[in-house]
Amino acid sequence: MSIRQAMLAILEQGPMYGYQLRAEFEQRTGETWPLNIGQVYTTLTRLERDGLVEVVGHGGADEGDEPADQASSDRQHVSYRATEAGRGEVSEWFATPVPRTQPPRDELAIKLAIAVTLPGTDVGTIIQRQRSATMASLQDYTRLKRSGRAARPEEPADLAWSLVLDSLVFDAEAEVRWLDHCEARLRRAATEREVVRRDAPAATSTEGAAR
């Protein structure tokens, strides 16, 4: 997920302090991907360096966490806004499909891929435990969709949170289906190995008789 472009897009709405920007991001995404305030200010510093945001004022402190050091305290009083170049990057971001040529690392896929190569690893149990955990998460997401601001979105931020929830629900459902598929593949592979093992002695006996 591009925090950089998301922050730029929010700053298009008007100048904000770092804590305000974090709060706006988390309101729109339902705090699904919480931001560390240090990450916010580091990103703002890089955006300013690249000419995509500019400082428009120094003034009252943000509300929120206490600054960790003097540098953080100084940044806490700075307001930023998107530049023309920043608005152009946002437009390009919205116009460009998210590439799938290099998918993000999937810890579960990596875990199962490694597990099936290691003798003595109970991959079936790994799958069962993960499916139970994913089903529990799916139930939680479904409850959230049926209650609160996601159930009847009245504000744009409510609709944004509802869409994020939809994505989480679809991802969880897809993961459960994939785990079912993995389990079926493992059973099929085990059956095929058993057939090969069972047929091997018969093949050896036939070759001996031919000699």
N, C-alpha and C positions, 0 to 999 in steps of 0.2 A: 504494500500500500504506500502511495506517495504522500507522505506528510507534507513535503515541500509544496506540492501543487494544491493540496487541500487547504493549507494555511494561506496561500496566495489567493485562492478563490474566496475564502472568508474575508480577507482584507480588502477585497474589491468592494465590500459593502460599506467600508469606512474605516478610519483609523482606529487602532486598538492597542492596548498594552498587552504584554505577553500573557498575563493571567486571564485577561478578557478573551484573548484568542484561544487559549486552552479551553476555557469554559464553553465558548461557542462551538468548538470542534466536538467536545464531549456531549454537549446537548444534542447536536445533530446526529451523532452516532450512538446515543444511548449509553455512553461510557463503555462501549464494547472494546475499544482500543484506547485505554487511558494514556494520556501523555504526561511524561515527566516534564516539569517546568524547565529543567536544565536543557532538555531536548528542544523545547520550544525556542528558548533564547539562542541556542547554538544554531538552529535552523534560521532564525531571523538574522543572525549575524552573517551567515553565508548568503542569504538572500540580499542583504544590504550590500555585501561585497560584490555580488553579481549584478547589481543595479536593478534588482527586481522589486525591492521595497526601499522606502526612504523614511528617515526620522522626520516627524512633523511636529513634535512637541515634547517638552519635558514638564512634568507637573505632578499631580497627585499620585500617590502610590496605588498599585492594584490592590484589590481585596484578595485574600487567599493565604497561601502558605507564607511563612516567614522566610526571607532570603537567607541562603546558606552562607553567603560571604558578602564583602563590600561590593565586589563586581556585580553580583546578582542584585544587590540593593540598588546600585546605580541603574542597571538595566530596567529594574522594576518601575522606574519613573519615566521610561521612554515610550512614546507612542509611535506606531509604524503605520504606513499605508502602502498599497501596491502602486508601483510606477506604471507608466505606459508599457514598458517592456514586460513587467510582471503580469499586467492584464493580457498581454499577447500570449504569454506562456500558458495562462489559464485557458484561453480560447483554444490553443493548440492541444492542450491536455484533454479538454472535453471533446474535441473533434477527432482524436486519435484513439482507435480501439486498443484495449489492454492486450499486449502481446502474450501469446501462449507458447512461443517458441522456447522460452526458458522458464518453465513453471517454477514457482517458489518451492523451497524444500518442504516436503511433507514428512513430518517426523514419524507418523504411523506407517506410511508406505516404506520408509527407510527401515523402521524396526522390523516389519514383517519380511522385507527382502533379505535382511541379514539373518533373521531367525531361521528361515527355511534352509539356510546354508550351514547351520551349526548343528552337528549331531547332538542328540540328547535334549534339544530345546522343544518344549511342548508348545508348538505354534497354535494348536487348537485351543488351548487354554488362554493364550494371549488374545486370540480372536474373540472368544466368549466374553472375557473380561472387558475388552474394549467395546464390544457391542452393548453390553449392559451400561457402561458409562455413557456411551453416545445416546442410547435410548433415554437415559435419565436427563441428559442435556436437551434432547429433543422435546421431552415433556415440559421442561422448564421454559423453553422458548415458546412452545404452544400456549402455555398459561399466560405468558407475557403478552402474546398477540391478542388474547381474548380479554385482557384487562388493561386498565391504565390508559395512558395517552395513545398507545399504539392501536387500541381497539377502535377508537373513534377519533382519528387525527383531525384536529381543527386548525392547528398551526402548521406552517411548512416544516418546522423542526420535528413535530409529531409525525408527519408523513415520512420524513427522512428516517426517523427511528423505526417506523413500521417497515420500511423497505429493507433496512439493515436486518431486522428480525426475520423477514422473509428469506433473505440470503442465508442466515444462520440455520433456519429450518430446512431449506433445500439442501444445504451442505450436509447437515446431519442425516437427512433421509438418504442422500446419495452415499454417505459413508456406511450406513447400515446395509444398503444393497451391495456395496462393494465387499464388505466383510462377509456377507452371505455367499457371494461369488467366490471369495478366497477359500472359505470353508469347503465349498463344493469342489473346488479345484484340488484341494488337499486330499479329500476323500477319493477323488478320481485317481490322483497320482498314487495314492497308497494301494488302491485296487490294482492298478496297472503293474506296480512293483511286485505285488503278491503273485500275479499271474506269471510274470517273468521268472520269479523265484521258483514257483511250482513247476513250470515247464522245463526249467533248466536240467534237473536230473533225468527227465525222460529223454531229452535231446542227447545227453551224455551217454545214456545206455544204448540208444540207437546207433550212435557212432561207434561204440565199442563192439556191438554185434556185427557191424559192417566190416570191421577189421578182421 
